[in-house]
Amino acid sequence: MNEKMLSILNFCSIISGSIMSGEDILKEYLGIHKLKKKLLYDKAKIIMRANNGPIDSSLPILVIEFGIISAELNVDPGVVALAYLNKGKKKLD
């Protein structure tokens, strides 16, 4: 895994409050159906747009909201963050 991907996965863990390793987040993301990825993206996009303030004040809310989405759709919160960053696409850019 390259440095860029590791940085992205680390960022996903931070903004989502995930305790999974980056490799596990990526593995779970790659294993879910493309329609579920799109649904995760759509839900996360709403949350991100609603909480676009400074990261220090937005982060606690993002962690909670990503946790709610992950519980609803039975995925790790880091996967929600990765789906958002990847815009729900099947492959990672």
Beta strands, then each sheet from edge to edge (+ up, - down):
end
